[in-house]
Amino acid sequence: MTTVNGSRAAARRRAMGESRFQECFGLFAEALLTGVWIALAALPLVTYPAAFAAGARHLRRHLSHRPAGFRQFAADVRVASRRGWLVGVAGWLACWLIRLDLTAVREGLPGGPLVGAAGVLALCGAVVAGLRAAAVWEPGASWRALLAAAGRRTVLDPAGSFLLVGGVVVVAVSAWAVLPLAVPVLGAVAAGAVAVEERYGRRAVAP
């Protein structure tokens, strides 16, 4: 009897292990597919905040076992783009200003290294805040309010923020090495942003 019970327990453990593996692999595959969707939705260049917001919401639906597909993703992109395109324009403007800043540093601007470092740090903070805002976006939410709250979380949760910086670096390296490889990695970054926000939310409500 003990042997039979032990065999059944071992079978249950193997089944649970396989189930967890299948779930994790399924999430990984879904994240890669979401990266392709994000890249397509971001092609107009100013829609990348809406694309990330829709991708993150798609992954949240997937994790909660709610209906999640390209139709819902496309609907979220349309809704998020109504104000999100302004965020996209502001992001490109910030990149342009940082590029001017770094150009001035290379040309020998007094105090250039400090100014350049401050500019790069500000850009990293803005990127992280944008990702964190997109990770919690819901239809009807104000992008201004989302970004303000995400900016505070960026400072209050440095570990999560550094994780997202690492994700962005991976995308940049992937694009530099093999450009098509960066496309699915975008989904992994969106998944990372969702995970960071979930972790922060759990810590915030913990006693």
BELDA-V250747 format. One record per helix or strand of 3 or more residues. SS is the DSSP state (@ for helix, = for strand). FROM is the first residue (numbers start at 0). LEN is the number of residues. If there is no record, write none. Layout:
ss->SS from->FROM len->LEN
ss->SS from->FROM len->LEN
//
This chain:
ss->@ from->1 len->40
ss->@ from->47 len->16
ss->@ from->69 len->37
ss->@ from->111 len->24
ss->@ from->142 len->14
ss->@ from->157 len->20
ss->@ from->180 len->25
//
